């Protein structure tokens, strides 16, 4: 299993708008691609020097190949929408994780 982790710092001035967009539009649309089986959104519990609030969204998929298909077929439009809506008020980075075991 692969976890596609997107960590985002969002500026206070657009926080509420971003949160509504994430929970009611963006995450459901990413899941609707059929490439992920679940998503989890968590708040990162650190104080950022640059301000804002940081969140992590973890999307679960079956394989690296499926994730690559997402990158090719879906990710550009999703990233463009986020940039158009929130511009420099949103800073995101992405990490790929492979689940080794659950306990």
Secondary structure, 3 states (H helix, E strand, C coil): CEEEEEEEEECHHHHHHHHHHHHHHHHHHHHHCCCCCEEEEEECCCCCCCCCEEEEEEEEECCHHHHHHHHHHHHHHHHHHHHHHHHHHEEEEEEEEECCCCC
